[in-house]
Amino acid sequence: MKRIHLEKDIQPLSEFRANAASIIEQIKRDHRPVVITQHGKSSAILLDVADYEEMVDTIEMLKEVNQARQELNEGKGVTHDNAMNSVRNRLNKHK
């Protein structure tokens, strides 16, 4: 997903209503979200579904990384050798 171009990607609700199909095509084509304004204030952001899913996946991954970092700081981590041995033991049990 590309960043919003402030001069191109902010649309009043009335203009969005009048040109919804072309604005949606622009979002799909350019992969830039559009800010919808109402009464001169930002009200909503419209973005491509694939870009939204990618954004959610990234947020979830960053949360998991942050949680892992916190657990390591609390001494809850294991060494690489211990982790590899655990994986090998599990794999050997299934042979």
HELIX and SHEET records of a PDB file:
HELIX    1   1 LEU A   13  ALA A   18  1                                   6    
HELIX    2   2 ALA A   20  ASP A   30  1                                  11    
HELIX    3   3 VAL A   49  ASN A   73  1                                  25    
HELIX    4   4 HIS A   80  LYS A   93  1                                  14    
SHEET    1   A 3 ILE A  10  PRO A  12  0                                        
SHEET    2   A 3 VAL A  34  GLN A  38  1                                        
SHEET    3   A 3 LYS A  41  LEU A  46 -1                                        
END                                                                             
